[in-house]
Amino acid sequence: MIETPYLLFLGDAPDQLAVKVAQGIKDWRPENAVGQFRLEGCKADLGLADMTLREAKAAGAKTLVIGVANRGGVISKAWKKVLVTALEEGFDLASGLHNLLRDEPDLVAVAEATGRSLHDVRVPEVDYPIANGVKRSGKRCLAVGTDCSVGKMYTALAMDREMQARGMKATFRSTGQTGILITGDGVPLDAVVADFMAGAVEWLTPDNDPDHWDLIEGQGSLFHVSYSGVTMALIHGGQPDALILAHEPTREHMRGLPGYSLPGLEALRDMALTMARVANPACEVVAISVNTQAMSEDEAVAYLAETEARMGLPATDPFRFGAGKLVDALAAMG
């Protein structure tokens, strides 16, 4: 088990989106976030206290979590000195990067010498099966996005919180490093061998009570040429009964792909529903989740109203305004 609370390492992140792992922990498990550690030139800020390693240790932090999700998931040379010093200061390290802590000889040597632990949460721990497409009992909901990092995980977490408050049967199913660090469980889907990804999602969302909802954490986008494969595995392995469309309307281009513009919600609806009905012909698009963080409240309210009128579906920002509309849409399915 990863010991809490955490000091969140933001490194030299180029923007706020790059620290989505740390942001997710701060937003959904604030009691585990003692402070943040930033290198010179870091352009992200969680609004937590900036702490040195010694200050964080004195404040009770037990694990330094690499809260940066950079392109390719690599451990920067600029980070190494901090990570080594953290081990020497008595911290464990936790990371969701593709570049594993356990594959860095210097970190392994210092961890062994100091008796500290290295936690790589992006390592599959189960021999997942190949998907068989057999229909499972229970219900499943998946958020699919026009792009990466538009709020798919926040949508599922907000819905889970609302459904628990209502006494509904629901389980948030983590499929990425941030969700696993928040909940302590899940499947690091993009680290699973491609042939087994859909099977891993089947394994994660087994048979359940007829009125139980699995809220599957979405990943990537069908329209993102770098990460569409993981999205397809979620759609076919998850066999969702309900799709939530997730969108961030102020983007100028796809995340990390300046040559690609974002698709419209209509295109996402048509593409995702077509793919989902391959595995579950009864699947429906039921609502829209909009990340309005970059908008004023008036702009957000106006955009949501226009989107509802245009799409004929309930639309909200579940983190800003609550997930009530999204949960109502699931409840209306019976």
N, C-alpha and C positions, 0 to 999 in steps of 0.2 A: 504493500500500500504506500502511496505517496503521502508523506507527512505534510500536514497543513499547520499554520497558514503559509502563504507564499510571498516572496518578493518577486515582482514581475519585471523581467528583463526586457527592455524595449530596444536595446542596442542602438544602432544608427539608422533606425527605420526611416525611409524616405517620406512616408505619409501616414495618415491615421489608419487607412485600410490595411497597411502592412502589419499592424499590431492587433489584428482581429482576434487572435488567440487570447492575448492579455485583456483585450476589451471585453470579450465574452465572459472571462472569469470575473472581472470587476463588476460587470452588470448583473450577472446571475448568481455569483457566490461572493458578494462583497465582504462577507465575514472572513474570507480566506485571503483577501488582498491587503497586505500590510502596507505596501508602498511600491514605488517604481524605481528602476535603475536605468538611467539613460546615458549613452555615450555622447560625446561632442558631435554636434551636427544632427542629432535625432530630431525629426520633424513631427513626432507624435507625442501626445500628452493625454494620459488617462484622467488627469485631475487629481491624482493621488500624490502623496508627499514624495518628493525626490529624496532617496536615502542612499547612503553609502552602505556597503556590506555590513560594517560594524553597527551602524545605526539600526539597520533592519534586524540584525541578530539580537540586539538589545530589546527591540520591540516585539520579539517573539517569533520572527520568521524562521521556518525550518527548511524550506526548499526554494531554491532559485529556479523559477520557471522561465524558459525561453519563450517569451510571448510574441515572437515575431514569426510571421509566415511569409518568408521571402520566396521569390520565384526560384523553383528548383529545390527549395528546402535545404540550403547549405549552411554550415557553421562557418561564419566569416573569421578570417585571421584576426580581425580587430576585436572579436569577442573573446578569443582564447584566453587572454590574460585575466579577464574578469572571471571566466569560468573556473580557471585553475585556482585563482585566489579565493573564490567562493568555497570551493572544496576545502581549501586550507583553513578557512574561517569557520568551518563546521556546517556548511550547507550541503544538503543533497541537491542534485540537479535533475530537472525534468524537462523533456523536450518532445515535441511532436514533429520535428523535422524529418525529412527523408534521410538526411545526413545524420546517422545515429551516433549518439554519445559513445556507445560501446565500441564503435569503430575508430575512435580517436585514441591512439596509444598513450598520448600524454595524459589525457583525462582519466583513462583507465588506471594508469600507474599512480596518479595522485589520489584517486578514489580508493584504491587498495591500500595505499600508505596511510591514509587518514581515516579509513573505516567508513567512508561515506558511500551513498548509493547513487547509481545512475539509472534514471527511469526513462526509457524510450517508449512512449505510448503509441507510436506509429509502427508497431511490430505486431503482426497477426500472431495470436497465441492459440489458435484453433486450426485444425485441418478441415477447412470448409469443403462442403460437397459441391459438385457441379449442380447447377439449378435443374430442377425437373419440371417446373411449371405447374405442379399439382396445386389445385385450389385449396387454400387453408381457411379454417373457420376464424371468426373475428373480423374486424374491419381495420383498414389501413388508410392513412392519409399521408400524402407526400407533397411538399412544396417544391415546385420547379421554377427556375429563374430565367429571366432574359439575359442574365450575365452571372459571373461569379461574384461572391461577396455582396449580395443585394439584400440579405436578411432572411434566408431560408431557415437557418438554425434558430434565429430569434423568433421567427414565426412559430415553429414547432414548440419551442420552450414556452412562449407566451400562451399558446393554446393549451399546453399541458397544465400550466399554472391555473388557467381559467377553468379547465375541466375538473381539476382536483378540487377547486373551490366549490364547484357545483355538485360534487359528489359523483361525477361521471367516471366510468372506468377508462383510464387512459395511461399509456406509458410512452415517455420520450425515448426514442431509440437512436443513440449516438452512432454516427458513421464517420466522424472525423476527429482530429486530435483535440480540437477545442471542446467539443461535446464530451469527449472521454475525460478530459481534465475537469470539466464542470461536474459530471455525474459519477465518474469513477468506473464507467463500464461502456462497452460498445464495440464496434468493429472499425478498425482503421482502413476504410474501404479502398482508398487509393494506394495502399501498400499491399493489397491482396493481388495475387497473380490473376491476370485478366480473365482466364477461363473460369475462375472460381468466384468472381465478384458477385454475380447474380445469385449464386448459391449461398454466399455469405449473407446476403440480404434475406434470403429465404430462412436461413438459420436464425438470423436476428429477430425475425418477426414470425414466430411459430403459431400453430393453432392456439386460439384463445376463445374466451366467452363470446357469444354472438353480439353482445352489446359493448364489447371492449374495443377501443381504438388504439392502434399503434401509430404514434406520430413520428414518422421517419424523418431524420435530419437529411435535408437535401444537400447535394453537392454539384458543383459545376453548372453547366448549361448545355442543352442540346445544340445551342448556336455558338458555343465557344470551341474553336477548333483545337485548343489545347486539352480541354477537359471534358469533352462530350461523352467519352466512353464511360466514365464513372456515373454520369447521369442516366445513361441508358441502362446500366446495371441496376440502379435503384428502381427505375420504372418497371423493368421486367421482373426482377427478383422480388420487388415489393408488392407487385400486383395491386396497386392502390385502388381503393374504391372511390376516393376523392382526391382531386388535385387542387392545390392552391397555387395560383400564379403569383410569383414574387418579382418585384420590379423596383428599380431605383431610377426615377425619371430625369435626374440632372446629369447623368453620365454623357460624356461627349463621344465615347467609344468603348468597346469591350475592354475589360480589365486586362492590361498588358498587351493589347492588340490594337494599336492606333490606326491600323488600316481597316478595321472592322467596326461598323456601326451597330448599335443595339437593335434587335428586332422589336416590333410592336407587340403589344399584348395579344392582339388578334392572331399574329403569326405563332406566338408561343402556345396559345390555346389550341390552335389547330394541329400543330406539330406534336405537342405533348400528348394530346388526347388520342391521336392516331396511333402513336407508339404504345400508349398505355392499354388501349383496347386490344392489342395483340395478345396480352396476357390476361386481361380482365375486360371482357366486352361490356360490362356494366359500369365501367369507370365514368365519372362525371367531373367536370370542372365546376367547383362550387363557390369559389370566392377569390378575391385578389388581395394580396398583402403588399403594401407600398411602403418602401423605406423613404420617409419624408425628412430625414435628419437634416438635409441641406436646405430645407424650405422653412419659411416662417409659418406660424400656425395658420394664419389666414390663407397663405398659399397652399398649405397642405390640405386644409378643409375644402378649398375650391377645387383642387386637383382630384381629390377623392370623390367629390360629388360629380364632377365631369366624367370620371372613369366609370362610376356606377351607371350613369345614364347611357354612356356609350356602349359598355360591355353587357349591361343587363345582369350584373353580378354584384353582390355586396363587396365593398372595398374599404379597407382601413389600414392604418399603421398600427399593428398590434402592440408595439413597444411604447408608442407615444400615446395612443388612445385606448389601448386595451384590446383584447382578442375576442370580445363578445360577439361581434358580427361573424367572425370565422367559426367560432364554436356553434353559434346558432345555425350556421349552414350545415355543419355535420349533424346536429340534432334533428334538423329537418329531413335528413335522409332516412330517419327511423332507426 
